[in-house]
């Protein structure tokens, strides 16, 4: 798994940059409407899913556990398409889409990091990004009545944290690959 992730380290960095940009844009425009949030979220998760799929397919022959990243990417693309196909989504349904995606992404990132632990040290960044996703999912599930603005702030902060952590993890993998 290390070879696959380190060869395609740039997909983690690109996903991180995308998450940070999404988070900052959502913070800059706090008066955003639900329809715009749906479009931002749909675009972000769709591109994130595509980048995860690229990383998985690029390392397809390297290992047998490439399916974790592929599953994460397919889930992101699927939820992104669902988001665009139903723009009239209510805040509660959007909340559940986001919570489901964050929970699945978090669990898959943690599983990937644990599997990576067998090959390198420093998988902490992937575990941390997975934990950030799981925490977001749990908060959204426990407090479903949160207002759209509160949800926007939570998602924005999560996206920035998740993005920074993914970029750090991708750059760490790049450094480790060059040291081997």
URFEN-V389299 format. One record per residue. OMEGA is omega in degrees with one decimal (* if undefined). Layout:
omega->[OMEGA OMEGA]
//
This chain:
omega->[179.3 -178.9 -179.7 -177.8 -177.9 178.0 -179.2 179.0 -177.1 178.6 176.0 -180.0 179.5 177.4 178.7 178.6 178.7 179.6 -179.9 178.8 177.6 -178.7 -179.7 178.2 179.7 177.5 -178.4 -178.2 -176.2 179.2 -176.1 178.2 179.9 179.9 179.0 176.4 178.6 -179.5 177.8 -178.6 -179.8 179.3 -179.2 -174.1 177.9 179.8 176.7 178.4 178.3 179.2 176.7 178.1 177.8 178.5 -179.4 -178.5 179.2 179.9 -172.3 -175.9 -175.1 -173.1 177.2 -177.9 177.0 -178.2 -179.8 179.6 177.6 178.7 177.4 -179.6 178.9 177.2 179.0 179.1 -179.4 -179.8 175.8 178.5 176.7 -179.3 179.3 -178.2 -178.8 -175.7 179.8 -178.6 176.6 179.9 -178.7 179.6 176.8 177.8 -179.5 174.8 -177.7 -179.6 179.6 179.5 -178.6 179.6 179.9 178.7 -179.4 -179.9 -179.3 176.4 179.6 178.2 178.9 -179.8 179.2 177.4 179.4 -179.1 -179.5 -174.4 -178.1 168.3 178.8 177.3 -178.6 -176.3 177.5 177.1 -179.7 177.9 176.5 178.7 177.4 179.2 -179.9 179.1 177.2 -179.1 -179.4 179.0 -179.9 180.0 -177.9 -178.3 -174.9 -178.3 179.4 -179.0 -178.7 179.4 176.4 177.4 179.2 179.4 179.0 -179.2 -179.3 -179.5 176.8 -177.2 179.0 180.0 180.0 -179.6 179.1 -179.4 177.1 178.3 179.2 178.2 178.5 178.7 176.9 177.8 177.5 178.8 -179.4 178.8 -178.5 178.9 -177.3 *]
//
